[in-house]
Amino acid sequence: MTEAPLLGVRGLTRYYGERVGCRDVGFDLWPGEVLGIVGESGSGKTTVLACLSGRLPASGGRVEFRRRDGSMVDVLALSEAERRRLARADWGFVHQDAREGLRMSVSAGANVGEPLMALGARHYGEIRGAALEWLAQVEIGADRIDDMPETFSGGMRQRLQLARNLVTRPRLVFMDEPTGGLDVSVQARLLDLLRGLVTDLGLAAIVVTHDLAVTRLLAHRLLVMREGQIVESGLTDQVLDDPQHPYTQLLVSSVLHP
Amino acid sequence: MTAYNFAFLDEQTKRMIRRAVLKAVAIPGYQVPFGSREMPLSYGWGTGGVQVTASVIGPDDVLKVIDQGADDTTNAVSLRQFFVRTTGVRTTTRTDEATLIQTRHRIPETALRAGQIVVLQVPIPEPLRWLEPRETETRTMHALEEYGVMWVRLYEDITRHGRVETAYDYPVVVNDRYLMRPSPIPKFDNPKLDRNPALLLFGAGREKRIYAVPPHTRVRSLDFVDHPFKVEAWEEPCALCGARAVFLDEIVVDDKGGRMFVCSDTDFCERRRAGEAPR
């Protein structure tokens, strides 16, 4: 890689009182790369994601993010104002439960348009145009633009959340179990869509999941976490097909094959 | 009424409220918390406005009290009586004569002048409340000027009704910085807030907040570039005084569907009928 990494994480640590949330987590993420973080529940993957995105204060470490102008900034050292501004302009966050990521009381169009309005868009026609375009991208019909997310199915809500996150053209998207809670055929469709969008837009993404199949389809590289620490990392196929760490071996062999 | 201090409130309370008012004037549109007192009237009847008025009123003031534009409604008459009994100041119904005007839901049609103080009664001061119930979060949003969500509300209105349906308490940005609720005045009155030569004070008693628009401050109503802010307009003039471009009330005059539109500002209407008012 000749290019500088988009995100550089060093020694990221988070304690919950005496207990360890995550300890000494470090990795680099390059533009256009999708990184998967896997591990059982309680392994610290969601903690890592929350610390990276600034939703949770870290106990130590550095998270360097490369801004649009090429300069590096330590996300953990930013003031809340600066961090929220950075998050609005450059980041997306896809929640497992679409309800958390959506405003359920306003229409689908307003949900997609809101990030644009937060960035200063003040032209109704243009905002609506962008909303229509992004609904089409995530395969939601134009006739649903004025409907409430409440009337959408689980899969549609998740796709709507995706549109809301991508409309601002973020450079980094955090995803927390993006396919959790959906049935398998809906999962497959969403994964298909995600894979297409990630490739088309050249998005960098960090996907936290306990579903190894999801990482196989989406992620270029994989981090395996256990008890708050990274126990193995490498290319996705390499980690899944030839796991070296005993825990990764256990994880891979625990997957059921129907 | 010697048992009560001048203007009902004790001097320490008045000083506390004046400090809040000064701070509010220094930061236009910012909601300053204050220690709201129990007043001898119920919440929702103007406890915030009464406390602000009681703190700034002096023996030389000439007081006018308006409710929905009228000087003769229960609320206006009661509050005026209250201040007459507790201060002995001169009262008036004429906007041009008054030095201090407490008002609910209207700004007078007669142009205000420098030196006048208008006190508005506010039920809910927080413009972001409907979309964010947490006070800690709305304060952060104000601090960081994160007001994008307010446009979501306008977006929804235009999408559903073809235009912004908010007719009163229409949100404004003060001095290009703070988002503010102008209290439940009709949006017709919003343009009057902009660069008004009078001092506008807002008091919310139950919510314990005071805010202000100092004289000649820029006040902008929220809108979209392609859906600009518009005020209400009526096809007919006032049935009593013939005024146009004023806020009209619809009055039902019989039980056969008869109705008329008259000025909501009773003082303005009377002055015109007496042949002495402007416009």
Boltz contact constraints between the chains, C-beta under 6 A:
constraints:
  - contact:
      token1: [A, 81]
      token2: [B, 144]
      max_distance: 6.0
  - contact:
      token1: [A, 84]
      token2: [B, 144]
      max_distance: 6.0
  - contact:
      token1: [A, 106]
      token2: [B, 152]
      max_distance: 6.0
  - contact:
      token1: [A, 106]
      token2: [B, 156]
      max_distance: 6.0
  - contact:
      token1: [A, 110]
      token2: [B, 152]
      max_distance: 6.0
  - contact:
      token1: [A, 110]
      token2: [B, 155]
      max_distance: 6.0
  - contact:
      token1: [A, 110]
      token2: [B, 156]
      max_distance: 6.0
  - contact:
      token1: [A, 113]
      token2: [B, 155]
      max_distance: 6.0
  - contact:
      token1: [A, 114]
      token2: [B, 152]
      max_distance: 6.0
  - contact:
      token1: [A, 117]
      token2: [B, 148]
      max_distance: 6.0
  - contact:
      token1: [A, 117]
      token2: [B, 151]
      max_distance: 6.0
  - contact:
      token1: [A, 118]
      token2: [B, 148]
      max_distance: 6.0
  - contact:
      token1: [A, 122]
      token2: [B, 224]
      max_distance: 6.0
  - contact:
      token1: [A, 122]
      token2: [B, 225]
      max_distance: 6.0
  - contact:
      token1: [A, 123]
      token2: [B, 225]
      max_distance: 6.0
  - contact:
      token1: [A, 123]
      token2: [B, 226]
      max_distance: 6.0
  - contact:
      token1: [A, 124]
      token2: [B, 158]
      max_distance: 6.0
  - contact:
      token1: [A, 124]
      token2: [B, 224]
      max_distance: 6.0
  - contact:
      token1: [A, 124]
      token2: [B, 226]
      max_distance: 6.0
  - contact:
      token1: [A, 124]
      token2: [B, 227]
      max_distance: 6.0
  - contact:
      token1: [A, 125]
      token2: [B, 226]
      max_distance: 6.0
  - contact:
      token1: [A, 146]
      token2: [B, 159]
      max_distance: 6.0
